Amino acid sequence: MSALTLATLRTYTVARSLPAPVTLSAALERARFVQADPIRAPAVAQDLELRHRVSDYRAGDLEAAYPSLAIEEDYFVNYGFVTPSLHASMHPRTPRRAWTKTETRRAAAVLEFVCERGVVHPREVDAHFAHGTVRNWWGGRSSASTQLLDGMHYRGMLRVAGRKSGVRLYAPRAPMSAPADPAAAHDQLVDAVVARYAPLPEASLRQLLTHLGLGAPQWRTQKQAALARAKSRLASATVEGAQWYWPREEDPRAYECDDRARWLAPFDPIVWDRRRFELLWGWAYRFEAYTPASKRVRGYYALPMLYRDAVLGWANVSAVDGQLEVELGYAKRQKRDKVLARAIDEERARMALFLRAKA
């Protein structure tokens, strides 16, 4: 058996994350978690991720199909879309901050209101209860009703039934019971993290278990025990001084990449872990949407550009008056390559189709 190298891990990282495209419901079940982000540049992150993994996918398909899918909006290691089994493993949550008596009383009244209506828009709740405004995470003011609904959703009292112009619509949810075996439920979440983001250097595995405290804060003090159990279940190897982990049933040597070029979402599982990204591809990718324009190196929403198993650079993509516009950048100087140029042209055409724009 050949020794593992970073080249092997690069191919494995890409190929395991990009199997043959399937239906939307099958892709969601296979992923179990898809991270969401509201920035549309040129489309939201969940659409940019799913277009590589779903047959004939178009921007907006997930939002349009959401009410009919077996999927939930919720927090996992970040906010996004999770399968019902993954959702159940995270609940009931014990939030880090307990509600005040006033918040508890308001939540009970809002829950009764939502149960009567079936599905509500936050504006309806605000108009009925006039909760006023509160200081939000960014130091500004936001509707107290919106913040209360978000807290009720996080606690499992409500579910997101859909969206209207991007705003979450809420419906009641039946109470969820605690798992019979909390450690086993925690391990299921850890295994879902590994399945989504493997192969993982040990430092990244630890970081993701910390992120898991967002989806399951009731077990945040159990991270070290969960990590020890995970290490006993997973396959691992030391490659160039770093310890790497992946599902035991997978052989990193058994994977091959196709010849496509792909423009990836900034939160795509292939590139999400910036530590792993630098280990595998030797340069630093940074998400610069919140960086002042004068300090940006690659662009507001630069999409990492994958070719075969190499991330060569990035693409800034927009659709202006229905016309696709693309600016490319490279991490290292590139030689003229007709095969690569053709692969990029094909990706441009796929992106135009996805955005319903002209290439």
C-alpha positions as CSV (number, residue, x, y, z in Angstrom):
1,M,0.0,0.0,0.0
2,S,1.4,3.4,-1.0
3,A,2.2,6.0,1.6
4,L,-0.2,8.9,2.0
5,T,1.1,12.3,0.7
6,L,-0.4,15.7,0.6
7,A,-1.0,15.1,-3.1
8,T,-3.1,12.0,-2.2
9,L,-5.1,14.1,0.4
10,R,-5.7,16.9,-2.1
11,T,-7.3,14.5,-4.6
12,Y,-9.2,12.8,-1.8
13,T,-10.5,16.1,-0.5
14,V,-11.9,17.2,-3.8
15,A,-13.1,13.9,-5.2
16,R,-15.0,12.7,-2.1
17,S,-16.8,16.1,-1.9
18,L,-17.8,16.1,-5.6
19,P,-19.5,12.8,-6.5
20,A,-21.8,12.5,-9.5
21,P,-24.7,15.0,-9.3
22,V,-28.0,13.7,-8.1
23,T,-31.5,15.1,-7.3
24,L,-31.8,18.0,-4.8
25,S,-33.4,15.8,-2.1
26,A,-30.7,13.1,-2.6
27,A,-27.9,15.7,-2.5
28,L,-29.2,17.2,0.8
29,E,-29.6,13.8,2.3
30,R,-26.0,12.9,1.3
31,A,-24.6,16.2,2.7
32,R,-26.8,16.3,5.8
33,F,-25.7,19.9,6.2
34,V,-25.4,22.8,3.8
35,Q,-24.1,26.1,5.1
36,A,-26.2,29.2,4.2
37,D,-25.2,32.8,3.7
38,P,-27.4,35.7,2.6
39,I,-25.0,37.5,0.3
40,R,-25.9,37.2,-3.3
41,A,-22.7,37.7,-5.3
42,P,-23.6,36.3,-7.7
43,A,-25.9,33.9,-5.7
44,V,-26.3,32.8,-2.1
45,A,-23.6,30.4,-0.9
46,Q,-26.0,27.4,-0.6
47,D,-27.0,27.7,-4.2
48,L,-23.3,28.1,-5.3
49,E,-22.5,24.9,-3.4
50,L,-25.5,22.8,-4.6
51,R,-25.0,23.7,-8.3
52,H,-21.9,21.4,-8.4
53,R,-23.8,18.5,-6.6
54,V,-27.3,18.6,-8.0
55,S,-28.3,17.9,-11.6
56,D,-29.6,20.9,-13.6
57,Y,-29.6,23.1,-10.5
58,R,-30.5,26.8,-10.9
59,A,-30.1,29.7,-8.4
60,G,-33.1,29.8,-6.1
61,D,-34.1,26.1,-6.5
62,L,-33.5,25.3,-2.8
63,E,-35.6,28.2,-1.5
64,A,-38.4,27.4,-4.0
65,A,-38.5,23.7,-3.1
66,Y,-37.8,24.1,0.7
67,P,-41.4,23.7,1.9
68,S,-41.6,20.3,0.2
69,L,-38.2,19.0,1.2
70,A,-37.2,16.9,4.2
71,I,-34.9,19.6,5.5
72,E,-34.7,22.1,8.3
73,E,-33.1,25.5,8.6
74,D,-31.1,25.5,11.8
75,Y,-27.7,25.9,13.4
76,F,-25.1,23.1,13.2
77,V,-21.4,24.2,13.0
78,N,-22.9,27.3,11.3
79,Y,-26.3,28.3,10.2
80,G,-27.8,26.4,7.3
81,F,-29.9,23.5,6.2
82,V,-29.9,20.1,8.1
83,T,-31.6,16.8,7.6
84,P,-34.3,15.9,10.1
85,S,-32.1,13.2,11.8
86,L,-29.3,15.6,12.3
87,H,-31.7,18.2,13.6
88,A,-33.2,15.8,16.1
89,S,-29.7,14.9,17.4
90,M,-29.1,18.6,18.4
91,H,-32.3,19.0,20.3
92,P,-33.6,19.8,22.9
93,R,-31.0,22.5,23.3
94,T,-29.9,24.1,26.5
95,P,-29.1,27.7,25.3
96,R,-26.1,29.4,26.9
97,R,-28.3,32.2,28.1
98,A,-31.6,31.5,30.0
99,W,-34.5,33.7,29.2
100,T,-35.8,36.3,31.7
101,K,-39.3,35.9,33.1
102,T,-40.5,38.6,30.7
103,E,-39.0,36.8,27.7
104,T,-40.4,33.5,28.8
105,R,-43.9,35.0,29.2
106,R,-43.6,36.7,25.8
107,A,-42.5,33.4,24.1
108,A,-45.4,31.5,25.5
109,A,-47.8,34.2,24.2
110,V,-46.1,34.2,20.8
111,L,-46.2,30.4,20.6
112,E,-50.0,30.4,21.2
113,F,-50.4,33.1,18.5
114,V,-48.3,31.1,16.0
115,C,-50.3,27.9,16.8
116,E,-53.5,29.8,16.1
117,R,-52.2,31.2,12.8
118,G,-50.2,28.1,11.6
119,V,-47.5,30.2,9.8
120,V,-46.5,33.7,10.6
121,H,-44.3,36.5,9.3
122,P,-42.3,38.4,11.9
123,R,-44.3,41.6,10.9
124,E,-47.5,39.9,12.0
125,V,-46.0,39.1,15.4
126,D,-44.6,42.6,15.8
127,A,-47.9,44.2,14.8
128,H,-49.9,42.1,17.3
129,F,-47.6,42.3,20.3
130,A,-45.7,45.6,19.8
131,H,-42.6,44.3,21.6
132,G,-40.5,47.3,20.5
133,T,-36.8,47.2,19.6
134,V,-33.7,45.8,21.2
135,R,-30.0,46.2,20.7
136,N,-28.7,43.5,18.2
137,W,-25.4,41.8,17.9
138,W,-24.0,44.6,15.7
139,G,-24.8,47.4,18.1
140,G,-27.8,48.6,16.1
141,R,-31.5,48.3,16.9
142,S,-33.8,45.5,15.6
143,S,-37.3,44.3,16.3
144,A,-37.7,42.6,19.7
145,S,-40.2,40.3,18.1
146,T,-37.7,39.2,15.4
147,Q,-35.1,38.5,18.1
148,L,-37.7,36.5,20.2
149,L,-38.7,34.4,17.2
150,D,-35.1,33.6,16.5
151,G,-34.7,32.5,20.1
152,M,-37.8,30.4,19.9
153,H,-36.5,28.8,16.7
154,Y,-33.1,28.1,18.3
155,R,-34.8,26.4,21.3
156,G,-36.9,24.2,19.0
157,M,-40.2,25.8,19.7
158,L,-40.7,26.9,16.1
159,R,-39.5,25.8,12.7
160,V,-38.8,27.8,9.6
161,A,-41.7,27.0,7.3
162,G,-40.3,28.9,4.3
163,R,-39.3,32.5,3.3
164,K,-40.9,35.5,1.8
165,S,-38.6,37.9,0.1
166,G,-35.8,36.3,2.1
167,V,-37.5,36.7,5.5
168,R,-38.1,33.6,7.6
169,L,-41.7,32.5,8.1
170,Y,-42.3,30.5,11.3
171,A,-44.6,27.6,12.2
172,P,-45.0,25.7,15.5
173,R,-43.0,22.6,16.3
174,A,-43.9,19.7,18.6
175,P,-41.7,19.5,21.7
176,M,-38.7,17.2,21.2
177,S,-37.6,14.6,23.8
178,A,-34.0,14.2,25.1
179,P,-31.9,11.4,23.5
180,A,-31.8,8.1,25.5
181,D,-28.0,8.1,25.1
182,P,-26.6,11.7,25.0
183,A,-23.1,10.5,24.2
184,A,-24.3,8.5,21.2
185,A,-26.3,11.5,20.0
186,H,-23.2,13.7,20.4
187,D,-21.1,11.1,18.5
188,Q,-23.6,11.2,15.6
189,L,-23.1,14.9,15.3
190,V,-19.3,14.6,15.4
191,D,-19.5,11.9,12.7
192,A,-21.6,14.2,10.5
193,V,-19.0,16.9,10.9
194,V,-16.2,14.6,9.8
195,A,-18.3,13.2,6.9
196,R,-18.9,16.7,5.7
197,Y,-15.3,18.1,6.0
198,A,-12.9,15.2,5.9
199,P,-10.0,14.8,5.7
200,L,-9.2,17.0,8.7
201,P,-6.0,17.9,10.3
202,E,-6.3,17.4,14.1
203,A,-6.4,21.2,14.8
204,S,-9.3,21.5,12.4
205,L,-11.1,18.6,14.0
206,R,-10.8,20.3,17.3
207,Q,-12.0,23.6,15.9
208,L,-15.1,22.0,14.3
209,L,-16.0,20.3,17.6
210,T,-15.9,23.8,19.1
211,H,-18.1,25.1,16.4
212,L,-20.5,22.2,17.2
213,G,-21.2,24.0,20.4
214,L,-23.4,26.3,18.3
215,G,-25.7,23.5,17.3
216,A,-25.5,21.6,20.6
217,P,-24.5,23.9,23.4
218,Q,-25.7,21.5,26.0
219,W,-22.6,19.3,25.3
220,R,-20.0,22.0,25.0
221,T,-18.2,20.8,28.2
222,Q,-18.0,17.3,26.7
223,K,-15.8,18.2,23.7
224,Q,-12.7,16.5,25.0
225,A,-14.5,13.2,25.7
226,A,-16.2,13.4,22.3
227,L,-12.9,14.1,20.6
228,A,-11.3,11.0,22.3
229,R,-14.1,8.8,21.1
230,A,-13.9,10.2,17.6
231,K,-10.2,9.5,17.4
232,S,-10.9,5.9,18.3
233,R,-13.5,5.5,15.5
234,L,-11.7,7.4,12.7
235,A,-8.9,6.4,10.4
236,S,-5.8,8.6,10.7
237,A,-2.3,9.1,9.5
238,T,0.6,11.5,9.9
239,V,1.4,13.4,6.7
240,E,4.2,16.0,6.6
241,G,4.1,16.5,10.4
242,A,0.3,16.8,10.7
243,Q,-2.2,14.2,12.0
244,W,-5.1,13.8,9.6
245,Y,-8.5,12.1,10.3
246,W,-11.3,10.7,8.0
247,P,-14.1,8.1,8.1
248,R,-12.6,4.6,8.7
249,E,-14.6,3.1,5.8
250,E,-12.9,5.4,3.2
251,D,-9.5,4.8,1.5
252,P,-7.9,8.2,0.4
253,R,-5.9,6.3,-2.2
254,A,-9.1,5.2,-4.1
255,Y,-10.2,8.5,-5.4
256,E,-9.7,10.3,-8.7
257,C,-10.7,13.8,-9.9
258,D,-12.3,14.8,-13.1
259,D,-11.0,17.5,-15.5
260,R,-13.5,20.2,-14.7
261,A,-12.9,23.7,-13.6
262,R,-15.2,24.8,-10.8
263,W,-15.9,28.2,-9.1
264,L,-16.6,27.3,-5.5
265,A,-18.6,29.1,-2.8
266,P,-16.4,30.7,-0.1
267,F,-18.1,28.2,2.3
268,D,-17.9,25.1,0.1
269,P,-16.7,22.1,2.2
270,I,-13.7,21.8,0.0
271,V,-12.4,25.3,1.0
272,W,-14.3,26.1,4.2
273,D,-11.4,25.1,6.5
274,R,-8.8,27.8,5.8
275,R,-6.1,25.9,7.8
276,R,-6.6,22.8,5.7
277,F,-6.7,25.0,2.6
278,E,-3.2,26.4,3.2
279,L,-1.8,22.9,4.0
280,L,-3.2,21.4,0.8
281,W,-2.7,24.2,-1.7
282,G,0.1,26.4,-0.2
283,W,-1.6,29.8,-0.3
284,A,-4.1,31.7,1.8
285,Y,-7.6,32.3,0.7
286,R,-9.6,34.9,2.6
287,F,-13.2,35.8,2.4
288,E,-13.2,39.6,1.9
289,A,-16.9,40.7,1.8
290,Y,-16.4,42.4,5.2
291,T,-13.0,43.8,4.4
292,P,-12.8,47.5,3.5
293,A,-12.7,47.8,-0.3
294,S,-9.3,49.5,-0.2
295,K,-7.8,46.5,1.6
296,R,-9.2,43.7,-0.5
297,V,-6.7,41.5,-2.3
298,R,-9.0,39.2,-4.3
299,G,-12.5,40.8,-4.3
300,Y,-15.7,41.3,-2.4
301,Y,-16.9,37.7,-3.0
302,A,-14.1,35.9,-4.8
303,L,-14.9,32.3,-5.6
304,P,-12.0,29.9,-5.2
305,M,-11.2,28.4,-8.6
306,L,-10.8,24.6,-8.6
307,Y,-9.2,22.7,-11.5
308,R,-8.9,19.0,-11.2
309,D,-7.5,18.8,-7.6
310,A,-5.8,22.2,-7.6
311,V,-7.2,25.5,-6.4
312,L,-5.4,27.8,-8.8
313,G,-6.9,31.1,-7.9
314,W,-10.3,32.8,-7.8
315,A,-13.1,34.3,-9.9
316,N,-15.2,37.4,-9.2
317,V,-18.6,36.7,-10.9
318,S,-21.5,39.0,-11.5
319,A,-24.6,39.2,-13.8
320,V,-25.1,42.8,-15.1
321,D,-28.3,43.3,-17.1
322,G,-28.5,39.6,-17.7
323,Q,-24.9,39.4,-19.0
324,L,-22.3,37.3,-17.1
325,E,-19.1,39.1,-16.2
326,V,-16.1,37.3,-14.8
327,E,-12.7,38.5,-13.6
328,L,-10.1,35.8,-12.8
329,G,-7.1,35.9,-10.5
330,Y,-4.3,33.4,-9.9
331,A,-2.4,32.5,-6.8
332,K,0.7,31.8,-8.9
333,R,1.8,32.6,-12.4
334,Q,0.1,30.3,-14.9
335,K,1.5,29.0,-18.2
336,R,-0.7,29.1,-21.2
337,D,-2.8,26.0,-21.1
338,K,-5.4,25.4,-23.8
339,V,-7.0,22.5,-21.8
340,L,-7.4,24.8,-18.7
341,A,-8.8,27.6,-20.8
342,R,-11.4,25.3,-22.3
343,A,-12.3,24.0,-18.9
344,I,-12.8,27.6,-17.7
345,D,-15.0,28.4,-20.7
346,E,-17.1,25.4,-19.9
347,E,-17.5,26.6,-16.3
348,R,-18.4,30.0,-17.5
349,A,-21.2,28.5,-19.6
350,R,-22.4,26.4,-16.6
351,M,-22.4,29.5,-14.4
352,A,-24.4,31.5,-16.9
353,L,-27.0,28.7,-17.1
354,F,-27.2,28.5,-13.3
355,L,-27.8,32.3,-13.1
356,R,-30.1,32.3,-16.1
357,A,-27.7,34.8,-17.7
358,K,-25.9,35.2,-21.0
359,A,-22.3,33.9,-21.1
